Amino acid sequence: MNWKKEWKNKWETQPGLMLITVVIWSIFIGLCIKAGALLFTFTYSLFKPTVAQDLFEGLNLYGLLNQHLWNYVGVMSFVLAIIGLKAHIFYLMIRVFLKINMVHPFSMEVSRLIAEVSHATIKVGVTMIIAAAYFKWLAKRGFDIPAMGEFSGGALEYLLMGAIIFAIAQVFKRGVEIQSENELTI
């Protein structure tokens, strides 16, 4: 019952943050559905290869599956890792927005969560770079691999975003220190 009162209070005092939290929740749920659907169809395609013709939203890896099973597993592992990491970023963002308090915004937990968001974002960028190199390697060797821009494009943007979020995490960490010092002097 206490959480209901806490949510109602947050909606009354911080409606903007709570609205952003709802949007983040919807993106998180969408990414989880996508990851679950891809995981299910990938697993099912190992037993019924024709399923690989449309894994999710037109992703066709049937040719690759017919050419080489382990490369197919490798490509799908990268795809699932990237989507899973993106979902993890949004999960951490949900936790940040639920923990932040605009009266005392600087807390150690929020600072730690923001740092975790930056690390997860950098992991997405690095994974995308490795995946793009692997996809190019497969294409050079004549494997039937479609354009995988959704899973290999935008890596530098994620790295830059991770660096910016890391800088924000450092600002929050310093804010926690200053807030603690001010509380001690009063």
C-alpha positions as semicolon CSV with decimal commas, in nm:
position;residue;x (nm);y (nm);z (nm)
1;M;0,000;0,000;0,000
2;N;0,294;0,234;0,070
3;W;0,415;0,220;-0,291
4;K;0,078;0,351;-0,412
5;K;0,113;0,658;-0,194
6;E;0,472;0,706;-0,312
7;W;0,368;0,685;-0,682
8;K;0,080;0,926;-0,630
9;N;0,314;1,169;-0,455
10;K;0,568;1,146;-0,739
11;W;0,297;1,213;-1,000
12;E;0,182;1,521;-0,806
13;T;0,528;1,665;-0,736
14;Q;0,723;1,554;-1,045
15;P;0,477;1,493;-1,331
16;G;0,737;1,558;-1,601
17;L;0,975;1,295;-1,469
18;M;0,696;1,044;-1,426
19;L;0,575;1,105;-1,783
20;I;0,928;1,041;-1,911
21;T;0,935;0,727;-1,698
22;V;0,618;0,601;-1,867
23;V;0,772;0,661;-2,211
24;I;1,090;0,480;-2,106
25;W;0,880;0,191;-1,974
26;S;0,706;0,159;-2,312
27;I;1,039;0,153;-2,498
28;F;1,176;-0,103;-2,251
29;I;0,870;-0,327;-2,294
30;G;0,899;-0,299;-2,673
31;L;1,265;-0,400;-2,664
32;C;1,186;-0,693;-2,434
33;I;0,913;-0,811;-2,672
34;K;1,151;-0,781;-2,966
35;A;1,425;-0,970;-2,780
36;G;1,180;-1,241;-2,673
37;A;1,036;-1,280;-3,023
38;L;1,384;-1,302;-3,176
39;L;1,499;-1,552;-2,914
40;F;1,190;-1,767;-2,971
41;T;1,209;-1,759;-3,351
42;F;1,585;-1,818;-3,343
43;T;1,544;-2,125;-3,123
44;Y;1,252;-2,248;-3,333
45;S;1,452;-2,196;-3,654
46;L;1,714;-2,440;-3,529
47;F;1,447;-2,713;-3,546
48;K;1,252;-2,580;-3,845
49;P;1,493;-2,387;-4,072
50;T;1,223;-2,219;-4,284
51;V;1,140;-2,000;-3,982
52;A;1,472;-1,820;-4,045
53;Q;1,310;-1,658;-4,352
54;D;1,128;-1,413;-4,125
55;L;1,278;-1,408;-3,777
56;F;1,132;-1,071;-3,680
57;E;1,014;-0,774;-3,888
58;G;1,146;-0,922;-4,212
59;L;1,491;-1,030;-4,087
60;N;1,579;-1,313;-4,327
61;L;1,881;-1,524;-4,234
62;Y;1,760;-1,840;-4,408
63;G;2,046;-1,834;-4,660
64;L;2,307;-1,803;-4,386
65;L;2,147;-2,086;-4,188
66;N;2,163;-2,311;-4,495
67;Q;2,526;-2,218;-4,561
68;H;2,669;-2,249;-4,210
69;L;2,488;-2,318;-3,883
70;W;2,756;-2,177;-3,651
71;N;2,783;-1,848;-3,838
72;Y;2,404;-1,823;-3,815
73;V;2,428;-1,882;-3,439
74;G;2,704;-1,619;-3,420
75;V;2,501;-1,356;-3,605
76;M;2,193;-1,423;-3,395
77;S;2,402;-1,409;-3,077
78;F;2,520;-1,060;-3,172
79;V;2,166;-0,952;-3,260
80;L;2,028;-1,080;-2,929
81;A;2,317;-0,930;-2,731
82;I;2,265;-0,586;-2,886
83;I;1,891;-0,586;-2,825
84;G;1,940;-0,721;-2,472
85;L;2,194;-0,450;-2,390
86;K;1,963;-0,180;-2,528
87;A;1,681;-0,312;-2,309
88;H;1,920;-0,310;-2,011
89;I;1,996;0,059;-2,075
90;F;1,627;0,145;-2,059
91;Y;1,580;-0,069;-1,748
92;L;1,856;0,128;-1,576
93;M;1,700;0,455;-1,694
94;I;1,369;0,351;-1,540
95;R;1,548;0,293;-1,211
96;V;1,715;0,635;-1,235
97;F;1,389;0,818;-1,296
98;L;1,212;0,630;-1,017
99;K;1,491;0,704;-0,767
100;I;1,558;1,068;-0,850
101;N;1,401;1,325;-0,621
102;M;1,393;1,683;-0,743
103;V;1,413;1,820;-0,387
104;H;1,746;1,643;-0,326
105;P;1,849;1,523;-0,672
106;F;2,201;1,419;-0,581
107;S;2,213;1,077;-0,421
108;M;2,478;0,809;-0,429
109;E;2,234;0,556;-0,574
110;V;2,131;0,785;-0,862
111;S;2,496;0,863;-0,931
112;R;2,579;0,491;-0,939
113;L;2,284;0,415;-1,167
114;I;2,383;0,691;-1,411
115;A;2,735;0,548;-1,421
116;E;2,585;0,204;-1,494
117;V;2,383;0,355;-1,781
118;S;2,704;0,498;-1,929
119;H;2,882;0,162;-1,901
120;A;2,589;-0,023;-2,063
121;T;2,574;0,235;-2,344
122;I;2,944;0,195;-2,415
123;K;2,898;-0,185;-2,415
124;V;2,629;-0,147;-2,683
125;G;2,864;0,063;-2,897
126;V;3,154;-0,180;-2,863
127;T;2,928;-0,480;-2,933
128;M;2,793;-0,306;-3,244
129;I;3,147;-0,239;-3,370
130;I;3,245;-0,604;-3,322
131;A;2,917;-0,721;-3,481
132;A;2,968;-0,493;-3,783
133;A;3,319;-0,630;-3,834
134;Y;3,186;-0,987;-3,808
135;F;2,903;-0,915;-4,055
136;K;3,152;-0,762;-4,303
137;W;3,384;-1,060;-4,259
138;L;3,096;-1,297;-4,339
139;A;2,993;-1,092;-4,644
140;K;3,351;-1,093;-4,781
141;R;3,357;-1,471;-4,757
142;G;3,043;-1,499;-4,964
143;F;2,793;-1,581;-4,692
144;D;2,434;-1,478;-4,756
145;I;2,388;-1,202;-4,501
146;P;2,138;-0,920;-4,548
147;A;2,200;-0,558;-4,451
148;M;2,220;-0,554;-4,073
149;G;2,228;-0,177;-4,023
150;E;1,989;-0,187;-3,728
151;F;2,233;-0,406;-3,537
152;S;2,565;-0,269;-3,658
153;G;2,497;0,096;-3,744
154;G;2,515;0,374;-3,490
155;A;2,797;0,234;-3,283
156;L;2,984;0,564;-3,265
157;E;2,668;0,740;-3,148
158;Y;2,637;0,493;-2,862
159;L;3,003;0,543;-2,769
160;L;2,962;0,921;-2,771
161;M;2,638;0,898;-2,572
162;G;2,812;0,669;-2,321
163;A;3,093;0,923;-2,279
164;I;2,846;1,208;-2,225
165;I;2,644;1,006;-1,974
166;F;2,969;0,916;-1,795
167;A;3,048;1,288;-1,766
168;I;2,699;1,348;-1,623
169;A;2,762;1,063;-1,376
170;Q;3,079;1,240;-1,262
171;V;2,885;1,563;-1,213
172;F;2,628;1,375;-1,005
173;K;2,905;1,214;-0,802
174;R;3,051;1,557;-0,729
175;G;2,702;1,686;-0,648
176;V;2,663;1,409;-0,389
177;E;2,994;1,511;-0,231
178;I;2,895;1,880;-0,218
179;Q;2,550;1,796;-0,082
180;S;2,708;1,580;0,189
181;E;2,951;1,857;0,280
182;N;2,666;2,109;0,304
183;E;2,464;1,878;0,529
184;L;2,764;1,836;0,759
185;T;2,824;2,211;0,791
186;I;2,464;2,292;0,884
